[in-house]
Amino acid sequence: MITFSYDLIYFMLSFFSSRPVYLVDFSCYRPPDNLKVKKETLKKLAQQYGDFNSSSLDFFEKILDRSGLGDETYLPGVMQSSPPAPSLTAAKEEAERQICGALDILFKNTNVDTKDIGILVLNCSLLHPIPSLSALIVNKYKLRGNINTFNLGGMGCSAGVIAIDLAKDMLKVHRNTYAVVVSVENLVEEWYRGNKKSMLIPNCLFRIGCAAVLLSNKRSDERRAKYKLVHVVRTHMGSDDAAFKCIAREKDNEGIYGVSLSKDLIRVAGNALKENITTLAPLVLPLSEQLYFAANLVARKVLKSKNKPYIPDFKKAFDHFCIHAGGKAVIDELEKNMHLSKEHVEPSRMALYRFGNTSASSIWYELAYTEAKGRMKKGNHVWQIAFGSGFKCNSAVWVAVRAVKPSANNPWEDCIHEFPVEI
């Protein structure tokens, strides 16, 4: 006769039942108004700081004017001083302001006991101080000694989704706990001062931003949570040389460091997106769309047909789209190729206009926009999609577990009535 212990029964039930991952709440840091920078101010800053020739200045102004950014984005104070005074100390101070600004809001809104946080994942591509930024958080908020902490570096604008995926995996292993994900970027020492045009583009697009997310695997949090995580799909194109090199921090011919954006970027992003949706489509699309997609794929791959790839109608799967606000061209391309409406890409365009490219945190400013507009209904599905160096395309799919209202200190709360604006 076989007997089972209660522990074995519990283990078997835990193993065969999926643990849901809930998004309790998230917050986005909004810098103080004195850090706002107009495009005309930025043009003057470029003339004062750097060794730019007239051709580079003309190119800088042209890209800035076409960028889709407005006049209320934010740059670090040390970058707006005359002359700018970047330093490692200033960079660390700026990082702490952003990180703590987002976390203070998150902890206040959720009333979570920081001793209950068992997992901390932070992503920042450009700043890696010692002690680490995750250690800074542990020290600042006196998190517990057995917390699992992670720092993700050099992974670009898609690292926020990677951080969510890592936190999700950890929550599958560690029961009855919270995970905090922090997505931040640091610009203080990354202003390019040379004349290589592909390295000037980040100067035009990147701005201050930080988001903090509280995840839970506690079933008791379902009632107060905003969303449940449904899928994460990650695509890595790094084995292809052109994809690997299309975004890179490197020296120019004069030995000046900067982040270079290749002319192949849009093409590489398109290929990465195709690979990503090939995996995502069967998970989220209704059967009719899956059949169209599968038939087209077989015809092209097996029968060697010259038919164009069929782009599924993801509007049948998702109610809201949070496309990384990497730049106007990226948003335009996805709107066109995926046959999205202006309202579908509105959060991305307005986040780019109001806050600029805030790197991995941009998808959270976009979700905050959707909430501030009062558009998030119970059962709505959200697709967050981000592109990053490596080259990577990553997707996160969420479902709203209730009608979601914006939390206190939503970054759009006092200006949402002004949007959308024509760009």
C-alpha positions as CSV (number, residue, x, y, z in Angstrom):
1,M,0.0,0.0,0.0
2,I,1.4,3.4,-1.0
3,T,1.1,6.2,1.4
4,F,1.7,9.9,0.7
5,S,2.9,12.5,3.2
6,Y,1.3,15.9,3.4
7,D,4.6,17.4,2.2
8,L,4.7,15.2,-0.9
9,I,1.1,16.0,-1.7
10,Y,1.9,19.7,-1.3
11,F,5.0,19.4,-3.5
12,M,3.0,17.6,-6.3
13,L,0.2,20.2,-6.2
14,S,2.7,23.0,-6.3
15,F,4.6,21.4,-9.2
16,F,1.6,20.8,-11.4
17,S,-0.2,24.0,-10.7
18,S,1.1,27.2,-12.2
19,R,1.8,30.1,-9.9
20,P,0.3,33.3,-11.2
21,V,2.5,36.4,-11.2
22,Y,0.6,39.6,-10.3
23,L,1.6,43.1,-11.0
24,V,0.4,44.8,-7.8
25,D,1.4,48.3,-8.9
26,F,4.1,50.3,-10.7
27,S,5.5,53.8,-10.5
28,C,7.3,56.2,-12.9
29,Y,9.7,58.8,-11.7
30,R,8.9,62.4,-12.8
31,P,11.9,64.7,-12.4
32,P,11.4,68.2,-11.0
33,D,10.4,71.0,-13.4
34,N,13.8,72.7,-13.2
35,L,15.3,69.8,-15.2
36,K,13.0,70.3,-18.2
37,V,14.9,71.1,-21.4
38,K,13.6,72.7,-24.5
39,K,14.9,71.7,-27.9
40,E,16.3,75.2,-28.5
41,T,18.1,75.0,-25.2
42,L,19.6,71.6,-26.2
43,K,20.8,73.1,-29.5
44,K,22.6,75.8,-27.6
45,L,24.0,73.2,-25.2
46,A,25.4,71.3,-28.2
47,Q,27.2,74.4,-29.3
48,Q,28.8,74.9,-25.9
49,Y,29.7,71.3,-25.0
50,G,31.6,69.2,-27.4
51,D,33.9,69.5,-30.4
52,F,31.1,69.6,-32.9
53,N,31.8,71.0,-36.4
54,S,29.1,72.9,-38.4
55,S,28.0,69.7,-40.2
56,S,27.5,67.8,-37.0
57,L,25.5,70.7,-35.5
58,D,23.3,70.9,-38.6
59,F,22.7,67.2,-38.4
60,F,22.0,67.4,-34.6
61,E,19.4,70.1,-35.2
62,K,17.8,68.3,-38.0
63,I,17.4,65.0,-36.1
64,L,16.2,66.9,-33.0
65,D,13.5,68.7,-35.0
66,R,12.3,65.4,-36.5
67,S,12.6,63.4,-33.3
68,G,9.1,63.5,-32.0
69,L,10.2,65.0,-28.7
70,G,8.5,68.0,-27.1
71,D,9.9,70.8,-25.0
72,E,9.2,69.3,-21.6
73,T,11.6,66.3,-21.5
74,Y,14.2,66.1,-18.8
75,L,18.0,66.1,-18.7
76,P,20.3,65.8,-15.6
77,G,21.1,69.2,-14.0
78,V,24.9,68.7,-14.5
79,M,24.3,68.4,-18.2
80,Q,22.5,71.7,-18.3
81,S,25.0,73.7,-16.4
82,S,27.4,76.0,-18.2
83,P,29.7,74.3,-18.9
84,P,28.2,70.8,-18.3
85,A,30.0,69.0,-15.6
86,P,29.6,65.2,-15.9
87,S,31.4,63.0,-13.4
88,L,31.0,59.5,-11.9
89,T,29.9,61.2,-8.6
90,A,27.2,63.2,-10.4
91,A,26.1,60.1,-12.3
92,K,25.7,58.1,-9.1
93,E,23.8,60.9,-7.5
94,E,21.5,61.2,-10.5
95,A,20.9,57.4,-10.5
96,E,19.9,57.5,-6.8
97,R,17.5,60.4,-7.3
98,Q,15.7,58.5,-10.1
99,I,15.7,55.1,-8.4
100,C,14.5,56.4,-5.0
101,G,12.1,58.8,-6.6
102,A,10.3,55.8,-8.3
103,L,10.6,53.4,-5.3
104,D,9.3,56.0,-2.8
105,I,6.1,56.3,-4.8
106,L,5.8,52.6,-5.3
107,F,6.2,51.7,-1.6
108,K,3.9,54.5,-0.5
109,N,1.1,53.5,-3.0
110,T,1.3,49.7,-2.2
111,N,2.1,50.0,1.6
112,V,4.3,46.9,1.2
113,D,6.6,46.0,4.1
114,T,10.1,46.1,2.5
115,K,11.1,43.1,4.6
116,D,8.7,41.0,2.6
117,I,10.6,41.7,-0.6
118,G,12.5,38.6,-1.5
119,I,13.7,39.4,-5.1
120,L,15.2,42.6,-6.5
121,V,16.0,43.0,-10.2
122,L,17.6,46.2,-11.5
123,N,18.5,47.0,-15.1
124,C,20.8,49.9,-16.1
125,S,22.8,49.6,-19.3
126,L,25.4,52.4,-18.9
127,L,26.2,52.9,-15.2
128,H,27.8,50.1,-13.1
129,P,29.2,51.6,-9.9
130,I,30.7,49.7,-6.9
131,P,28.8,49.0,-4.7
132,S,26.1,48.2,-7.3
133,L,22.8,50.0,-7.8
134,S,20.9,47.1,-6.3
135,A,23.1,47.3,-3.2
136,L,22.2,51.0,-3.0
137,I,18.6,50.0,-2.9
138,V,19.1,47.4,-0.2
139,N,21.0,49.9,1.9
140,K,18.6,52.7,1.4
141,Y,15.5,50.7,2.2
142,K,17.1,48.3,4.7
143,L,15.9,45.2,2.7
144,R,16.4,41.8,4.3
145,G,19.7,40.0,4.3
146,N,18.6,36.9,2.3
147,I,17.1,38.9,-0.6
148,N,18.0,37.7,-4.1
149,T,19.4,40.7,-6.0
150,F,20.4,41.0,-9.7
151,N,21.9,43.8,-11.8
152,L,21.4,43.6,-15.6
153,G,23.8,45.8,-17.5
154,G,24.5,46.5,-21.2
155,M,21.3,45.0,-22.4
156,G,19.7,48.2,-23.8
157,C,16.1,49.4,-24.0
158,S,14.6,45.9,-23.9
159,A,16.1,45.1,-20.6
160,G,12.9,46.0,-18.7
161,V,11.1,43.0,-20.2
162,I,14.1,40.8,-19.5
163,A,14.0,42.0,-15.8
164,I,10.3,41.1,-15.7
165,D,11.1,37.6,-17.1
166,L,13.9,37.0,-14.6
167,A,11.6,38.2,-11.7
168,K,8.9,35.9,-13.0
169,D,11.2,32.9,-13.0
170,M,12.4,33.7,-9.5
171,L,8.8,34.0,-8.3
172,K,8.1,30.5,-9.7
173,V,10.7,29.2,-7.4
174,H,10.3,31.3,-4.2
175,R,6.8,31.0,-2.7
176,N,4.8,33.7,-1.1
177,T,7.0,36.7,-1.7
178,Y,7.4,40.0,-3.6
179,A,9.7,40.9,-6.4
180,V,10.7,44.5,-7.2
181,V,11.9,45.4,-10.7
182,V,13.6,48.7,-11.3
183,S,14.3,50.0,-14.8
184,V,16.6,53.0,-15.1
185,E,19.2,54.6,-17.4
186,N,21.9,57.1,-16.7
187,L,22.9,59.8,-19.1
188,V,25.4,61.9,-17.1
189,E,28.6,60.6,-18.7
190,E,27.1,59.5,-22.0
191,W,26.7,62.8,-23.9
192,Y,28.7,62.2,-27.1
193,R,31.1,65.1,-27.9
194,G,32.4,64.0,-31.3
195,N,31.4,64.3,-34.9
196,K,30.4,60.8,-35.9
197,K,26.8,61.2,-37.0
198,S,25.6,57.8,-35.9
199,M,26.7,58.6,-32.4
200,L,25.0,62.0,-32.3
201,I,21.5,60.5,-32.5
202,P,21.3,59.3,-28.9
203,N,22.1,62.9,-27.7
204,C,18.8,63.9,-29.4
205,L,16.6,61.1,-28.1
206,F,17.6,59.9,-24.6
207,R,16.2,61.5,-21.5
208,I,15.8,60.9,-17.7
209,G,13.4,58.2,-16.7
210,C,12.9,55.4,-14.2
211,A,10.2,52.9,-13.4
212,A,9.7,50.6,-10.4
213,V,7.3,47.6,-10.5
214,L,6.0,45.4,-7.6
215,L,5.3,41.8,-8.6
216,S,3.7,39.2,-6.3
217,N,3.0,35.4,-6.4
218,K,0.7,35.7,-3.4
219,R,-2.9,34.6,-4.4
220,S,-4.1,37.0,-1.7
221,D,-2.8,39.9,-3.9
222,E,-5.1,39.1,-6.8
223,R,-7.8,41.4,-5.5
224,R,-5.6,44.4,-5.2
225,A,-3.3,43.7,-8.2
226,K,-3.7,45.6,-11.4
227,Y,-2.5,43.0,-13.9
228,K,-1.5,39.3,-14.2
229,L,1.4,38.3,-16.3
230,V,0.4,36.1,-19.2
231,H,3.4,35.6,-21.4
232,V,7.0,36.8,-21.9
233,V,8.6,36.1,-25.3
234,R,12.2,37.0,-25.9
235,T,14.1,37.0,-29.2
236,H,17.9,37.4,-29.4
237,M,19.5,38.1,-32.8
238,G,23.0,38.3,-31.5
239,S,24.3,35.4,-33.6
240,D,24.0,37.7,-36.7
241,D,26.9,40.1,-37.0
242,A,24.9,43.0,-38.3
243,A,22.3,42.7,-35.6
244,F,25.0,42.3,-32.9
245,K,26.8,45.5,-34.0
246,C,23.8,47.8,-34.8
247,I,23.8,49.4,-31.4
248,A,27.1,49.6,-29.6
249,R,29.1,51.8,-27.2
250,E,32.5,52.4,-28.9
251,K,35.2,54.9,-29.7
252,D,35.1,57.0,-32.8
253,N,38.1,57.8,-34.9
254,E,39.1,60.5,-32.4
255,G,38.9,58.2,-29.4
256,I,35.7,59.7,-28.1
257,Y,33.2,57.3,-26.6
258,G,29.6,57.2,-27.6
259,V,26.7,54.9,-28.5
260,S,26.5,54.2,-32.2
261,L,23.2,53.5,-34.0
262,S,23.7,51.6,-37.3
263,K,21.9,52.4,-40.5
264,D,20.7,48.8,-40.4
265,L,18.8,49.4,-37.1
266,I,15.3,49.6,-38.6
267,R,15.9,46.5,-40.8
268,V,17.3,44.6,-37.9
269,A,14.5,45.6,-35.6
270,G,12.0,44.5,-38.3
271,N,13.7,41.1,-38.5
272,A,13.7,40.7,-34.7
273,L,10.1,41.6,-34.6
274,K,9.2,39.0,-37.2
275,E,11.0,36.3,-35.2
276,N,9.3,37.5,-31.9
277,I,5.8,37.5,-33.3
278,T,6.4,34.1,-34.9
279,T,6.7,32.7,-31.3
280,L,4.1,35.1,-29.8
281,A,1.3,34.7,-32.4
282,P,0.3,31.1,-31.5
283,L,0.1,32.0,-27.8
284,V,-2.3,35.0,-28.2
285,L,-4.1,35.0,-31.5
286,P,-7.5,33.6,-32.2
287,L,-7.6,30.4,-34.3
288,S,-8.5,32.1,-37.6
289,E,-5.5,34.4,-37.4
290,Q,-3.3,31.5,-36.4
291,L,-4.4,29.5,-39.5
292,Y,-3.7,32.4,-41.8
293,F,-0.3,32.9,-40.2
294,A,0.6,29.2,-40.3
295,A,-0.4,28.8,-43.9
296,N,1.7,31.7,-45.0
297,L,4.7,30.5,-43.0
298,V,4.5,27.0,-44.6
299,A,4.1,28.5,-48.1
300,R,7.2,30.6,-47.6
301,K,9.5,28.3,-45.7
302,V,8.5,24.9,-47.1
303,L,7.0,25.6,-50.5
304,K,9.5,28.5,-51.2
305,S,6.6,30.8,-52.1
306,K,7.5,34.4,-52.8
307,N,4.5,35.7,-50.9
308,K,5.1,38.5,-48.5
309,P,5.0,37.4,-44.8
310,Y,1.5,37.6,-43.3
311,I,1.4,40.1,-40.5
312,P,-1.3,38.8,-38.1
313,D,-4.0,41.2,-36.9
314,F,-2.8,41.6,-33.3
315,K,-5.7,44.0,-32.7
316,K,-7.8,40.9,-32.3
317,A,-5.5,39.8,-29.4
318,F,-4.6,43.0,-27.7
319,D,-6.6,46.1,-26.5
320,H,-3.5,48.2,-25.7
321,F,0.0,48.5,-27.1
322,C,3.0,49.8,-25.3
323,I,5.7,50.1,-28.0
324,H,9.1,51.2,-26.7
325,A,9.4,54.9,-27.4
326,G,12.8,54.5,-29.0
327,G,12.2,57.1,-31.7
328,K,9.5,58.4,-34.1
329,A,10.8,56.1,-36.9
330,V,10.4,52.9,-34.9
331,I,6.8,53.8,-33.8
332,D,5.9,54.9,-37.4
333,E,7.2,51.6,-38.8
334,L,5.2,49.4,-36.3
335,E,2.1,51.5,-36.8
336,K,2.4,51.0,-40.6
337,N,3.4,47.4,-40.8
338,M,1.1,46.1,-38.1
339,H,-1.9,48.2,-39.3
340,L,-2.4,49.8,-36.0
341,S,-4.6,52.8,-35.4
342,K,-3.5,56.2,-34.1
343,E,-5.0,55.4,-30.7
344,H,-3.1,52.2,-30.5
345,V,0.3,54.0,-30.8
346,E,-0.9,57.1,-29.0
347,P,0.7,56.1,-25.6
348,S,4.1,55.5,-27.3
349,R,4.0,58.8,-29.3
350,M,2.9,60.8,-26.3
351,A,5.5,59.2,-24.0
352,L,8.2,60.0,-26.6
353,Y,6.9,63.6,-26.9
354,R,6.5,64.3,-23.1
355,F,9.4,62.3,-21.6
356,G,11.7,61.3,-24.6
357,N,13.3,58.0,-24.9
358,T,13.7,56.9,-21.3
359,S,15.2,53.5,-22.4
360,A,13.8,50.4,-20.7
361,S,11.3,52.4,-18.5
362,S,9.5,53.9,-21.5
363,I,6.9,51.0,-21.7
364,W,5.8,51.9,-18.2
365,Y,5.3,55.6,-18.9
366,E,3.1,54.4,-21.8
367,L,1.1,52.1,-19.5
368,A,0.7,54.9,-17.1
369,Y,-0.6,57.1,-19.9
370,T,-3.3,54.4,-20.8
371,E,-4.3,54.3,-17.1
372,A,-4.4,58.1,-16.8
373,K,-6.7,58.2,-19.8
374,G,-9.1,55.8,-18.1
375,R,-8.9,53.2,-20.9
376,M,-7.9,50.1,-19.0
377,K,-10.9,47.8,-18.4
378,K,-11.1,44.5,-16.7
379,G,-10.0,41.7,-19.0
380,N,-8.1,44.0,-21.3
381,H,-4.9,42.6,-22.7
382,V,-1.7,44.7,-23.0
383,W,1.3,44.1,-25.2
384,Q,4.5,45.6,-24.1
385,I,7.2,45.4,-26.8
386,A,10.8,46.7,-26.6
387,F,13.9,46.6,-28.7
388,G,17.5,46.7,-27.4
389,S,21.1,46.2,-28.1
390,G,22.4,42.7,-28.8
391,F,20.0,42.8,-30.8
392,K,16.9,41.9,-28.9
393,C,13.1,42.1,-29.3
394,N,11.2,41.2,-26.2
395,S,7.4,41.1,-25.5
396,A,5.4,41.0,-22.3
397,V,1.7,40.3,-22.2
398,W,-0.5,41.3,-19.3
399,V,-4.2,41.0,-18.6
400,A,-6.0,43.5,-16.4
401,V,-7.6,41.7,-13.4
402,R,-9.9,44.7,-12.8
403,A,-10.8,48.1,-14.2
404,V,-7.5,50.0,-13.5
405,K,-7.4,53.5,-12.2
406,P,-4.2,55.5,-12.2
407,S,-2.3,55.3,-8.9
408,A,-1.3,58.4,-6.9
409,N,1.6,60.3,-8.4
410,N,1.0,59.0,-11.9
411,P,3.5,61.0,-14.1
412,W,0.6,62.2,-16.3
413,E,-1.8,63.2,-13.5
414,D,-1.7,67.0,-13.9
415,C,-1.2,67.1,-17.7
416,I,-3.2,64.1,-19.2
417,H,-5.9,66.5,-20.4
418,E,-3.4,68.1,-22.7
419,F,-2.9,64.9,-24.7
420,P,-2.8,63.7,-27.3
421,V,-1.1,66.4,-29.3
422,E,-0.2,66.6,-33.0
423,I,3.4,65.8,-33.7
